[in-house]
Each structure stands twice: as C-alpha cells, then as structure tokens.
Amino acid sequence: RKASSVLQPLPVSPFTKARIVSTSPSPSTVNYGEILKLYCSVTGNPIPTVIWRTPNRKLVDMHYSFDQRLKGSLFWTLPSGKILSRGESGDSGRYTVHEDGTLVIKQASVFDRGTYSCKFSSHDSASVSVLTVPVIVIAYPPRITAGPSPVTYTSQGVAVELPCLTIATPRATVTWEAPDLTQLRVMGQPRIYGNRYLSPQGSLVIQNPTHRDTGFYRCTAKNVIGVDSKATYLHVI
C-alpha cells in the first residue's frame, strides 16, 4: 500500500494595520542643551514605512524594517534640508535615528521647538497612522537674583562680600569686572586673585581692602539667550 500524503498548512502572517506601540509624552519637554528623544515605534504587517515631520515641515522619511532579519533603507531630511541615510550623521552628529524608530536630537536648542509628527504607513498604503508630539525647549536668559547694592561701604582691613547669584537655562557664564578692568570669571572651584576671593556661587570677596580697592565692580551673567548685569561702587573708608 502506498503511504498517504498529508498536507501540512504553511504558516501565514496575518495582515495587521500599522499602529503605534509606544509614544513620547505630549507635550515633550527638554532643557536647552540636553538630549531630546521622540519615540515612534510601530508594528504592522507588511513592513511599515516611517516618516517624521519636523516643525519647519521638512520630512524625515524612513523606508524601514522593524524586523531585524529584514533589510530596509532609511532617509532623513533635516531642518537645514540635508538628507541623511541610516548610518550617517548630520549637523556634527546632532541628529540620529535608531533602529526602533526613535528620533534623537543632541544639544537641543530653541530652534528645535515646535510640533513633530511621525507618520506610519504600510508599503501599499492600506493602513496609515500618525503621531504628533509638541516639543517645548526650556530656556531662559540669566537673571541675577541676589546682586550687590548700588553702593557698598567698608572700612580698611574689613573684608566685604559682593554677591552675584544667578539663575539661567542654559547655565550662565558669570564674570566680575574690577575697577582696574580685570576680568574675573566664576569657575567650578574657588579662585583667588591677590586679595580677591571668587566663590563658585558667584560672590566676590575683597579681603583686607585698602583705598586702592575703591571703585566700580560689575557682575555680568550671560548665556546664549541673554545677559544680566549688576554693578556697585565700593567705598573703602
């Protein structure tokens, strides 16, 4: 007798519409100068195509395989109009797309704020899904919250402190200008310039002052957003 043939059913991947499986917070916030990540992971069969739209409406087009066993091509168009493919970098490496569809922007600036949209579609465009993510970049100019009085008095030999506390995002560069026009920059460690002590918090201390220390002292805080300044006239009597 002949053995009977048994037909085994072949596995068939069911058609599923492209859909978002993870998203970024909406709105997404990031401090100026930090890393911004926008998540745009999708699933679907057939393989989805991913398109990011940046605030200036430039497209970031990603013909993309979410199955690591499959190959795809990836193209980004940056706000400058530059086109990048997978494995390339742009704007000194600021823009990157990961294999899972995450858009990464390093050193976020105010020019990166706005609404980003991520578009998913199957190859035959039978299913489409769109995600929009408003992005807020937190940045503000320096503000001196505790500065010196317009006029400061001290006696010879009596140390005097001139405060200069600031808030800013990104962090401000703080500099004191002495009467002799010497520039004293606040650093992460205390610094001593003769009889002048400069603290990491921004305060300037004149130790053992004499009449030669009389004059204008100006504290200036500056970042890429703006500048603030406070001055005092020190009388050594």
Backbone as CSV, one residue per row, in Angstrom:
resi,resn,N_x,N_y,N_z,CA_x,CA_y,CA_z,C_x,C_y,C_z
1,ARG,0.848,-1.203,0.000,0.000,0.000,0.000,0.877,1.245,0.000
2,LYS,0.403,2.244,-0.739,1.155,3.490,-0.776,0.815,4.329,0.451
3,ALA,1.862,4.921,0.980,1.623,5.800,2.128,0.848,7.025,1.675
4,SER,-0.133,7.373,2.436,-0.932,8.551,2.072,-0.160,9.823,2.391
5,SER,-0.326,10.823,1.551,0.341,12.109,1.754,-0.528,12.996,2.635
6,VAL,0.123,13.648,3.573,-0.595,14.570,4.463,-0.093,15.978,4.184
7,LEU,-0.969,16.864,3.827,-0.601,18.246,3.549,-0.604,19.049,4.848
8,GLN,0.551,19.642,5.155,0.655,20.459,6.355,0.412,21.922,5.989
9,PRO,-0.419,22.617,6.726,-0.665,24.027,6.411,0.591,24.862,6.657
10,LEU,0.864,25.789,5.752,2.002,26.687,5.901,1.603,27.863,6.782
11,PRO,2.533,28.307,7.651,2.196,29.460,8.493,2.021,30.712,7.645
12,VAL,0.999,31.439,7.917,0.713,32.665,7.173,0.663,33.820,8.166
13,SER,1.447,34.847,7.873,1.437,36.025,8.741,0.191,36.837,8.436
14,PRO,-0.659,37.049,9.415,-1.897,37.783,9.155,-1.609,39.251,8.878
15,PHE,-2.457,39.854,8.072,-2.332,41.282,7.801,-2.767,42.066,9.034
16,THR,-1.936,42.980,9.458,-2.292,43.862,10.566,-1.967,45.289,10.182
17,LYS,-2.850,46.194,10.549,-2.628,47.594,10.236,-1.474,48.150,11.069
18,ALA,-0.743,49.076,10.449,0.329,49.745,11.187,-0.272,50.515,12.352
19,ARG,0.347,50.386,13.520,-0.161,51.095,14.687,0.991,51.453,15.608
20,ILE,0.781,52.492,16.388,1.783,52.964,17.333,1.769,52.064,18.563
21,VAL,2.959,51.617,18.966,3.048,50.772,20.159,3.743,51.486,21.312
22,SER,4.399,52.597,21.045,4.972,53.412,22.118,5.064,54.844,21.630
23,THR,4.854,55.784,22.542,4.854,57.194,22.166,5.664,58.008,23.164
24,SER,5.958,59.235,22.775,6.592,60.184,23.684,5.518,60.900,24.488
25,PRO,5.875,61.452,25.662,4.921,62.295,26.385,4.484,63.457,25.500
26,SER,3.265,63.905,25.681,2.751,65.008,24.867,2.151,66.074,25.786
27,PRO,2.764,67.262,25.878,3.976,67.651,25.139,5.236,67.064,25.770
28,SER,6.304,67.023,24.986,7.611,66.596,25.477,8.432,67.834,25.799
29,THR,9.095,67.831,26.950,9.916,68.969,27.347,11.366,68.544,27.487
30,VAL,12.257,69.466,27.184,13.687,69.207,27.290,14.372,70.518,27.627
31,ASN,15.372,70.459,28.482,16.159,71.646,28.795,17.105,71.967,27.652
32,TYR,17.335,73.233,27.454,18.264,73.688,26.427,19.615,72.996,26.620
33,GLY,20.151,72.449,25.531,21.459,71.809,25.577,21.433,70.338,25.904
34,GLU,20.262,69.799,26.292,20.178,68.384,26.620,19.722,67.568,25.410
35,ILE,19.582,66.248,25.611,19.206,65.346,24.522,17.686,65.226,24.453
36,LEU,17.154,65.342,23.253,15.725,65.190,23.003,15.483,63.866,22.289
37,LYS,14.584,63.049,22.848,14.232,61.771,22.226,12.732,61.741,21.950
38,LEU,12.386,61.448,20.709,10.993,61.298,20.314,10.788,59.864,19.845
39,TYR,9.880,59.169,20.518,9.692,57.745,20.249,8.588,57.543,19.216
40,CYS,8.889,56.689,18.260,7.946,56.428,17.184,8.052,54.967,16.778
41,SER,7.740,54.073,17.704,7.793,52.643,17.422,6.432,52.173,16.926
42,VAL,6.438,51.382,15.879,5.194,50.874,15.313,5.323,49.387,15.029
43,THR,4.181,48.764,14.835,4.158,47.374,14.419,3.153,47.231,13.296
44,GLY,3.341,46.242,12.462,2.415,46.028,11.365,2.949,45.024,10.377
45,ASN,2.067,44.480,9.570,2.433,43.554,8.508,1.574,43.890,7.287
46,PRO,2.168,44.326,6.163,3.595,44.283,5.843,4.411,45.349,6.570
47,ILE,5.716,45.347,6.286,6.663,46.208,6.988,6.265,47.672,6.835
48,PRO,6.226,48.448,7.946,5.823,49.848,7.861,6.900,50.744,7.260
49,THR,6.451,51.866,6.745,7.327,52.967,6.366,7.112,54.076,7.384
50,VAL,8.193,54.693,7.851,8.101,55.711,8.895,8.520,57.057,8.336
51,ILE,7.731,58.087,8.604,8.059,59.437,8.156,7.932,60.379,9.339
52,TRP,9.008,61.083,9.655,8.971,62.136,10.674,8.800,63.471,9.969
53,ARG,7.938,64.340,10.522,7.816,65.701,10.015,8.250,66.653,11.122
54,THR,9.255,67.490,10.828,9.811,68.408,11.812,9.006,69.703,11.834
55,PRO,9.209,70.585,12.850,8.392,71.794,12.963,8.383,72.665,11.714
56,ASN,9.490,72.702,10.954,9.511,73.512,9.740,8.990,72.754,8.533
57,ARG,8.326,71.590,8.810,7.618,70.799,7.814,8.545,70.041,6.879
58,LYS,9.834,69.968,7.221,10.740,69.095,6.480,10.412,67.648,6.835
59,LEU,10.556,66.768,5.879,10.230,65.368,6.105,11.469,64.572,6.451
60,VAL,11.305,63.645,7.372,12.320,62.658,7.686,11.723,61.322,7.271
61,ASP,12.138,60.808,6.131,11.491,59.648,5.517,12.315,58.411,5.801
62,MET,11.670,57.377,6.330,12.368,56.174,6.716,11.646,54.964,6.138
63,HIS,12.192,54.418,5.024,11.668,53.171,4.482,12.318,52.086,5.317
64,TYR,11.594,51.523,6.249,12.210,50.964,7.443,11.728,49.561,7.736
65,SER,12.638,48.684,8.137,12.275,47.335,8.574,12.329,47.257,10.087
66,PHE,11.216,46.859,10.717,11.205,46.664,12.156,11.574,45.236,12.527
67,ASP,11.741,44.383,11.541,12.193,43.014,11.756,13.678,42.988,11.444
68,GLN,14.515,42.673,12.461,15.955,42.739,12.265,16.432,41.768,11.187
69,ARG,15.609,40.769,10.835,16.016,39.820,9.800,15.813,40.396,8.402
70,LEU,15.095,41.495,8.313,14.813,42.095,7.023,15.630,43.364,6.858
71,LYS,15.841,43.738,5.627,16.639,44.919,5.337,15.738,46.027,4.817
72,GLY,16.138,47.252,5.083,15.381,48.388,4.601,16.306,49.555,4.361
73,SER,15.749,50.627,3.869,16.532,51.845,3.659,15.924,52.964,4.484
74,LEU,16.739,53.919,4.846,16.325,54.973,5.761,16.848,56.305,5.256
75,PHE,15.982,57.299,5.230,16.393,58.629,4.788,15.772,59.682,5.693
76,TRP,16.607,60.587,6.148,16.148,61.721,6.948,16.416,63.007,6.176
77,THR,15.465,63.935,6.215,15.687,65.292,5.733,15.643,66.220,6.941
78,LEU,16.770,66.863,7.234,16.882,67.706,8.425,16.288,69.089,8.163
79,PRO,16.069,69.885,9.206,15.536,71.236,9.008,16.357,72.076,8.034
80,SER,17.643,71.805,7.954,18.501,72.531,7.010,18.293,72.074,5.579
81,GLY,17.552,70.968,5.390,17.357,70.404,4.063,18.312,69.277,3.734
82,LYS,19.290,69.046,4.594,20.251,67.973,4.366,19.570,66.621,4.528
83,ILE,19.888,65.682,3.629,19.313,64.342,3.659,20.353,63.361,4.177
84,LEU,19.949,62.550,5.145,20.830,61.557,5.744,20.226,60.175,5.594
85,SER,21.071,59.199,5.332,20.621,57.811,5.319,21.108,57.123,6.582
86,ARG,20.582,55.934,6.846,20.932,55.216,8.064,22.439,55.002,8.129
87,GLY,23.015,55.263,9.293,24.454,55.134,9.469,25.197,56.432,9.279
88,GLU,24.521,57.447,8.730,25.155,58.749,8.567,24.748,59.665,9.719
89,SER,25.436,60.779,9.831,25.103,61.771,10.844,25.079,63.138,10.199
90,GLY,24.386,64.057,10.847,24.299,65.410,10.325,24.445,66.438,11.413
91,ASP,24.789,67.654,11.010,24.968,68.757,11.959,25.901,68.338,13.083
92,SER,27.069,67.828,12.700,28.092,67.367,13.652,27.565,66.262,14.564
93,GLY,26.701,65.419,14.016,26.184,64.284,14.769,25.008,64.595,15.670
94,ARG,24.396,65.780,15.528,23.273,66.134,16.411,22.029,65.296,16.146
95,TYR,21.820,64.906,14.911,20.597,64.180,14.544,20.905,62.714,14.303
96,THR,20.085,61.838,14.898,20.268,60.392,14.750,18.905,59.717,14.788
97,VAL,18.775,58.620,14.015,17.585,57.784,14.130,18.034,56.387,14.513
98,HIS,17.379,55.832,15.532,17.721,54.493,15.992,16.915,53.443,15.240
99,GLU,17.321,52.188,15.417,16.659,51.096,14.714,15.197,50.933,15.119
100,ASP,14.836,51.384,16.319,13.451,51.229,16.768,12.567,52.404,16.375
101,GLY,13.109,53.334,15.563,12.326,54.474,15.107,12.436,55.704,15.972
102,THR,13.268,55.672,17.011,13.429,56.825,17.892,14.243,57.916,17.211
103,LEU,13.711,59.129,17.214,14.426,60.287,16.690,15.174,60.949,17.841
104,VAL,16.481,61.106,17.709,17.320,61.675,18.766,17.968,62.952,18.257
105,ILE,17.804,64.025,19.013,18.450,65.301,18.705,19.307,65.675,19.899
106,LYS,20.603,65.785,19.686,21.523,66.146,20.756,21.620,67.663,20.869
107,GLN,21.902,68.130,22.076,22.094,69.555,22.345,20.906,70.363,21.821
108,ALA,19.734,70.049,22.323,18.512,70.711,21.864,18.608,72.220,22.051
109,SER,18.137,72.950,21.063,18.132,74.409,21.119,16.715,74.910,20.895
110,VAL,16.534,76.220,21.041,15.205,76.798,20.844,14.724,76.587,19.416
111,PHE,15.642,76.352,18.484,15.257,76.135,17.094,14.645,74.747,16.889
112,ASP,14.733,73.880,17.894,14.160,72.538,17.793,12.741,72.465,18.348
113,ARG,12.237,73.552,18.903,10.897,73.513,19.487,9.837,73.530,18.388
114,GLY,8.654,73.047,18.727,7.563,73.001,17.765,6.858,71.660,17.824
115,THR,6.037,71.386,16.829,5.279,70.141,16.764,5.916,69.186,15.771
116,TYR,6.264,68.010,16.254,6.817,66.954,15.416,5.701,65.954,15.115
117,SER,5.683,65.468,13.892,4.710,64.428,13.554,5.431,63.233,12.961
118,CYS,5.000,62.062,13.391,5.558,60.811,12.895,4.447,60.069,12.162
119,LYS,4.716,59.677,10.918,3.699,59.026,10.087,4.109,57.595,9.778
120,PHE,3.189,56.692,9.993,3.411,55.279,9.706,2.500,54.869,8.550
121,SER,3.042,54.097,7.620,2.193,53.549,6.563,2.773,52.238,6.072
122,SER,1.883,51.347,5.639,2.328,50.089,5.047,2.790,50.352,3.621
123,HIS,3.483,49.386,3.023,4.011,49.573,1.679,2.913,49.888,0.673
124,ASP,1.739,49.277,0.846,0.658,49.508,-0.101,-0.252,50.654,0.327
125,SER,0.151,51.347,1.414,-0.605,52.494,1.939,-2.020,52.126,2.357
126,ALA,-2.259,50.835,2.608,-3.592,50.409,3.027,-3.905,50.863,4.443
127,SER,-2.877,51.036,5.258,-3.090,51.489,6.628,-2.111,52.602,6.944
128,VAL,-2.606,53.641,7.608,-1.799,54.813,7.938,-2.087,55.205,9.381
129,SER,-1.038,55.551,10.126,-1.184,56.030,11.497,-0.258,57.218,11.687
130,VAL,-0.746,58.256,12.346,0.035,59.487,12.517,0.094,59.845,13.997
131,LEU,1.282,60.219,14.448,1.504,60.663,15.823,2.087,62.062,15.796
132,THR,1.522,62.994,16.562,2.079,64.336,16.685,2.535,64.551,18.119
133,VAL,3.701,65.174,18.262,4.289,65.413,19.582,4.742,66.864,19.669
134,PRO,4.060,67.725,20.444,4.571,69.074,20.681,5.837,69.007,21.534
135,VAL,6.823,69.796,21.178,8.098,69.813,21.895,8.337,71.208,22.457
136,ILE,8.631,71.260,23.743,8.943,72.513,24.420,10.395,72.461,24.876
137,VAL,11.199,73.410,24.425,12.596,73.510,24.847,12.676,74.585,25.928
138,ILE,13.042,74.168,27.133,13.085,75.089,28.267,14.388,75.876,28.231
139,ALA,14.259,77.175,28.061,15.438,78.044,28.015,15.014,79.454,28.403
140,TYR,15.817,80.117,29.217,15.517,81.493,29.584,16.820,82.230,29.884
141,PRO,16.825,83.547,29.712,18.051,84.322,29.908,18.428,84.400,31.379
142,PRO,19.656,84.778,31.663,20.105,84.881,33.058,19.344,85.963,33.820
143,ARG,19.169,85.713,35.092,18.612,86.724,35.989,19.403,86.678,37.285
144,ILE,19.950,87.816,37.652,20.703,87.913,38.905,19.692,88.073,40.032
145,THR,19.552,87.026,40.830,18.547,87.020,41.901,19.047,87.677,43.180
146,ALA,20.341,87.723,43.366,20.935,88.380,44.536,22.213,89.060,44.073
147,GLY,22.132,90.375,43.902,23.279,91.135,43.424,23.721,92.171,44.438
148,PRO,24.797,92.871,44.165,25.296,93.884,45.098,24.412,95.122,45.106
149,SER,24.453,95.869,46.195,23.763,97.157,46.272,24.462,98.158,45.354
150,PRO,23.742,99.184,44.904,24.388,100.174,44.030,25.636,100.797,44.646
151,VAL,25.624,100.946,45.966,26.789,101.497,46.666,27.094,100.594,47.859
152,THR,28.384,100.298,48.052,28.813,99.434,49.150,29.916,100.139,49.934
153,TYR,29.810,100.100,51.262,30.816,100.730,52.114,31.517,99.668,52.954
154,THR,32.803,99.874,53.157,33.561,99.043,54.079,34.738,99.855,54.604
155,SER,35.323,99.377,55.675,36.494,100.038,56.247,37.757,99.311,55.815
156,GLN,38.871,100.013,55.879,40.141,99.385,55.522,40.389,98.178,56.431
157,GLY,40.787,97.080,55.801,41.101,95.872,56.548,39.896,95.004,56.871
158,VAL,38.681,95.484,56.585,37.456,94.719,56.874,36.942,94.100,55.576
159,ALA,36.950,92.783,55.517,36.534,92.087,54.291,35.087,92.414,53.941
160,VAL,34.815,92.495,52.654,33.470,92.799,52.175,33.099,91.794,51.082
161,GLU,31.841,91.345,51.125,31.363,90.381,50.124,30.386,91.056,49.169
162,LEU,30.620,90.862,47.879,29.733,91.375,46.840,29.018,90.173,46.213
163,PRO,27.711,90.002,46.474,27.007,88.811,45.980,26.651,88.921,44.499
164,CYS,26.536,87.768,43.861,26.062,87.708,42.478,25.543,86.289,42.208
165,LEU,24.313,86.023,42.649,23.692,84.721,42.446,22.761,84.798,41.245
166,THR,22.829,83.815,40.374,22.072,83.862,39.127,21.293,82.572,38.898
167,ILE,20.240,82.680,38.080,19.546,81.514,37.547,19.464,81.679,36.039
168,ALA,19.589,80.576,35.314,19.540,80.627,33.850,19.519,79.211,33.299
169,THR,18.917,79.044,32.137,18.987,77.796,31.375,19.162,78.155,29.909
170,PRO,20.265,77.756,29.270,21.379,77.010,29.849,22.156,77.847,30.862
171,ARG,23.021,77.174,31.590,23.770,77.822,32.660,24.538,79.024,32.131
172,ALA,24.526,80.086,32.922,25.180,81.323,32.506,26.657,81.332,32.874
173,THR,27.421,82.058,32.081,28.807,82.375,32.412,28.807,83.663,33.228
174,VAL,29.404,83.632,34.411,29.396,84.783,35.318,30.800,85.356,35.409
175,THR,30.892,86.670,35.217,32.187,87.356,35.228,32.082,88.641,36.042
176,TRP,33.104,88.885,36.855,33.224,90.152,37.574,34.259,91.028,36.875
177,GLU,33.954,92.326,36.791,34.938,93.301,36.303,35.317,94.216,37.460
178,ALA,36.619,94.299,37.741,37.130,95.109,38.848,37.425,96.534,38.368
179,PRO,37.685,97.467,39.296,37.972,98.852,38.900,39.154,98.979,37.943
180,ASP,40.122,98.067,38.038,41.269,98.123,37.127,40.980,97.404,35.810
181,LEU,39.681,97.066,35.567,39.200,96.404,34.351,39.622,94.936,34.248
182,THR,40.163,94.386,35.338,40.477,92.957,35.362,39.186,92.145,35.281
183,GLN,39.174,91.100,34.443,38.018,90.224,34.298,38.222,88.975,35.158
184,LEU,37.308,88.730,36.075,37.386,87.582,36.975,36.216,86.654,36.662
185,ARG,36.492,85.495,36.102,35.431,84.575,35.694,35.153,83.539,36.777
186,VAL,33.879,83.359,37.086,33.462,82.365,38.074,33.645,80.972,37.492
187,MET,34.309,80.097,38.249,34.571,78.733,37.811,33.941,77.751,38.799
188,GLY,34.149,76.480,38.554,33.589,75.457,39.429,34.309,75.332,40.752
189,GLN,35.493,75.932,40.862,36.283,75.897,42.091,36.572,77.326,42.549
190,PRO,36.768,77.533,43.862,37.131,78.868,44.346,38.434,79.338,43.697
191,ARG,38.518,80.641,43.464,39.732,81.199,42.860,40.141,82.442,43.643
192,ILE,41.441,82.661,43.727,41.982,83.810,44.451,42.830,84.638,43.495
193,TYR,42.522,85.940,43.440,43.287,86.890,42.628,43.801,87.975,43.574
194,GLY,45.012,87.806,44.072,45.523,88.767,45.040,44.685,88.731,46.306
195,ASN,44.073,89.880,46.642,43.220,89.919,47.836,41.741,89.701,47.487
196,ARG,41.470,89.217,46.269,40.088,88.968,45.823,39.817,87.463,45.785
197,TYR,38.737,87.092,46.464,38.333,85.681,46.511,37.028,85.532,45.742
198,LEU,37.012,84.625,44.764,35.840,84.417,43.922,35.269,83.029,44.196
199,SER,34.026,82.988,44.671,33.405,81.710,45.029,32.738,81.074,43.810
200,PRO,32.544,79.747,43.823,31.858,79.077,42.709,30.412,79.541,42.547
201,GLN,29.816,80.077,43.610,28.435,80.560,43.547,28.323,81.944,42.920
202,GLY,29.464,82.632,42.732,29.452,83.924,42.059,29.798,85.108,42.925
203,SER,29.874,84.926,44.244,30.188,86.051,45.123,31.668,86.411,45.047
204,LEU,31.941,87.716,45.124,33.313,88.222,45.135,33.593,88.813,46.516
205,VAL,34.643,88.324,47.158,35.020,88.803,48.487,36.337,89.568,48.371
206,ILE,36.324,90.829,48.841,37.546,91.638,48.887,38.118,91.500,50.291
207,GLN,39.265,90.841,50.396,39.879,90.608,51.693,40.910,91.698,51.992
208,ASN,40.909,92.162,53.240,41.854,93.202,53.671,41.871,94.371,52.682
209,PRO,40.709,94.979,52.410,40.646,96.047,51.402,41.394,97.300,51.838
210,THR,41.873,98.024,50.844,42.525,99.318,51.041,41.865,100.323,50.103
211,HIS,42.333,101.580,50.163,41.774,102.606,49.279,41.961,102.238,47.806
212,ARG,42.964,101.448,47.497,43.198,101.057,46.100,42.088,100.170,45.556
213,ASP,41.294,99.575,46.444,40.186,98.719,46.005,38.901,99.500,45.761
214,THR,38.929,100.799,46.006,37.750,101.630,45.764,37.451,101.697,44.268
215,GLY,36.155,101.665,43.929,35.768,101.801,42.522,34.569,100.930,42.170
216,PHE,34.274,100.884,40.867,33.123,100.119,40.377,33.472,98.640,40.199
217,TYR,32.563,97.800,40.668,32.642,96.354,40.447,31.345,95.933,39.747
218,ARG,31.484,95.237,38.659,30.308,94.831,37.882,30.281,93.317,37.692
219,CYS,29.131,92.732,38.000,28.905,91.303,37.769,28.022,91.144,36.533
220,THR,28.445,90.293,35.598,27.694,90.059,34.363,27.444,88.567,34.195
221,ALA,26.189,88.203,33.979,25.800,86.812,33.713,25.286,86.733,32.283
222,LYS,25.805,85.767,31.525,25.476,85.701,30.099,25.323,84.258,29.648
223,ASN,24.282,83.988,28.847,24.179,82.722,28.124,23.725,83.015,26.698
224,VAL,23.409,81.984,25.930,23.072,82.196,24.523,21.722,82.882,24.349
225,ILE,20.928,82.951,25.425,19.613,83.570,25.346,19.666,85.054,25.660
226,GLY,20.513,85.442,26.627,20.544,86.840,27.012,21.617,87.135,28.036
227,VAL,21.489,88.308,28.669,22.512,88.770,29.606,21.852,89.590,30.708
228,ASP,22.441,89.569,31.898,22.010,90.418,33.003,23.257,90.931,33.699
229,SER,23.146,92.111,34.304,24.327,92.728,34.900,23.924,93.572,36.105
230,LYS,24.772,93.560,37.131,24.590,94.394,38.317,25.943,94.993,38.694
231,ALA,25.912,96.259,39.142,27.168,96.933,39.495,27.032,97.614,40.850
232,THR,28.172,97.795,41.497,28.216,98.526,42.759,29.472,99.383,42.791
233,TYR,29.377,100.491,43.487,30.573,101.308,43.717,31.023,101.051,45.148
234,LEU,32.229,100.518,45.285,32.767,100.174,46.597,33.566,101.343,47.155
235,HIS,33.148,101.824,48.335,33.886,102.865,49.055,34.662,102.200,50.185
236,VAL,35.961,102.343,50.184,36.790,101.865,51.286,37.191,103.087,52.094
237,ILE,36.677,103.185,53.315,36.869,104.411,54.106,37.794,104.152,55.294
